[in-house]
Amino acid sequence: MKAPMDVASAERRRGAKGSNGGPPVTGKTFLRQAEFLEQRGLSFESRTFEADGVPDSAVAESSRSLYLHGGEERAALLEAAPPSPAIVWQSIGPAGIPHGQTYGSGPGSSVTVAGRVAAIAVDPTNSSHVLIGSAAGGIWETLDGGTNWTPRTDDQPTLATGAIAFDPSDASTVYAGTGEGNSEYFHLGQGILVSKDGGTTWVIVAQSVFAGIGFYRLVVDPRDGQRLIAATTGGAAHSPDGGASWSLLHRGVTWDISLAYHGDEAEILLAAADGLFSGRGQGALTSVQLPGLGAFDRDRERMAVAHVPADPGQAFVFAAYQGQALLWHRAVEDGPFEPIELPSFRVGEYVDNVLDVGQAAYDWYVSVPPAGDDTVYLGAIELVRGVRAGGEWDWTDISSRIGEGDSIHPDQHTMAFDPHDANVLYAGNDGGIFRSPDCGESWQSLNAGLAISEVEYLAQRPDEPIWLLAGLQDDGTVRREQANAWSQVGLGDGGDCGTNMAHPDVCFHSYYYMHTERSDHRGDADSWQNVTPPGDSPQLLKLFYPPLEVNGEVVAKAGQIVYISRNSGANWKHVALAQPLSGRPSVASALAIPTTDTVLVGTIRGEVLVLRWENGNWAGPTALTKPRDG
């Protein structure tokens, strides 16, 4: 890992409060999701199920319009349009980014990363056969333990994936929940995917039930492969027939489900926004008391639950609540959940608290290996392993090692175990998928070949079309200079990019909010210098990834304020936007610089505004004709 050049770049890499007033890390993920939703006219309110498993008709109609791209008007426009010529698309990556970022240091800290992995499933009959569900890249399959990967759901109506589960009694059957509950991608849910050939081909079912709903967990009953239980943003749901029909199990956001058998009877433990619940057989769920726990803030807090597979009477519950990480353990079936004290310690330069709860609504789980009852894994920003000896727990950060040892990318979302070797585990996070052969002591990146990065923005040189600069969600800024070969040139969140078309060696990349850097040397990793516009503050509205545009030496970046430089970021002027009719602040969502004396601004409210360089200043903004409301 190359050390950041200054404190400001370290803060951007960590996602902490920036030098020009950016938000603390506790709000980073929340604010990125807010941007995604506001740009699309959506809200944080999720859909839910009716008691009979059929969604509310009004919400269902809205979902069909928003997510299935339906509507008579749209259909009429498409039918009237001339036929498009056949277009052949080719993937150019990035398919794994070498020397990606972690919070570790020393040998083993620079790893190959990919995009966010939200779900992992290992074939119960074949350890080399693994499926992953990526947040925005669909389901991928490997038959050789991760050496080679193949995308399997590019033909499906959505690529957002939140959960995957093999049928333990018949590994040829696999189920996947579309829509990622962890993030804003829950809106992209389109139903349940079912495979009858081990994950190679898929069909979609239950679209009318799950449109616009995201999955956190999908469980298949090990003794009845037709029985499915889902934890989703719309509640907990149950299917007795392999996903064909569904009924409501629990109303409201449900983050996690664990199912285990006590003799002949199955127990369900369910972690929801209104608490922990338990159910036996086909009976009703009952509330389970957890000492010190009250109502959750579902947008910022979370809870996870797991049985101990080797002794299902035991179970763990892991919660982020009122700024604290809390863990409880149940020693016997029907016994009370007793609290376990958790550590709080610093790891290296970037990790202030090994169990930081600031992103709990985004990355949070508890997992127990298939053998033994003396090890538990806690996934938050970091991955922490607890080992019990003599009644005492010893806790270790196994994702960010300092000085020596392997590290993996932060922001942990899921874990899976090899059913044939309890020492082998897989971790999924914002940097992709990683395998450990020894319970987390060492790691191997399996990300080479995975084209699942979330590309936020692109810039291209006019003289070298193969050269691209791309900003990636939480995986930095990357550059392409050869076919299918990408390298990381900037750390942290990767935002908008641009290049000076007249002198294309001069290029720009950005982080979240107004943080901006310029390179005069093709974007080489060690050539960036800070050109962030001064005067920004948390009180000024802006998208999480604000638009940036370049024309010659004119550079613009905009939120509620439009910042414009006429000398490649050395000096800046600013112009405030105001909503002409209501007086409410406008927020830029798009920029264009058609001439060096003209800047066009598009806003999240659908306005198109123009600023013109006149008499040594930028005049405006002046409203142009607004497109129709829609």
BELKA-V317916 format. One line per field, one symbol per residue. psi: psi as a letter, one per 20 degrees, with the letter a starting at -180 (. if undefined). A space follows every 10 residues. Layout:
psi->???
This chain:
psi->ppqqhrgghg hhghjaprik krqrhhjggg hhhhggghhj karipqrrqr hjipqphghg ggghgghjla phgghgghhi qqqqqppoqp pjapmpoqlr qrjaqapjio rprbapoiqp pppiiohioq qqoqhjjapq pqjkjjhqqp pikijriqip phqqpqohin iipqqqprpo hhaijhijqj appppjkjjg qqqprkhhhj pjpqpgqppp piiniioqpp orijapqppi lkjgqqqphp qrpohqpppq pncipqpppp orhjapqqqp cjrqqqqppo pjpbqqoiii rrqqqprohi nihqqqppqo pljqpqpqpp hqpjrqppqp pqroqqobhh ohphlpjhkh ihoprpqprh prjjpqpopc groppppppk iqppppojhn qpgqqqrrqa nphqqqqpii oiipqpppai jcpqppilkj hqqppkipio mjqnogrqqq qhinhhpqpp pqojkapqqp iqpkoqqpiq aappbqrrqo hhmihorqrr bqbipqqqpj ljjqhjjqqp kppqjqrhhp qqrgnqqpqp ocjppqpqdh popppjlkjh qqqqpqqqoh giiqpqppiq qqnhrijppp pqrijjqoqp pqopljroqa qppapprqq.
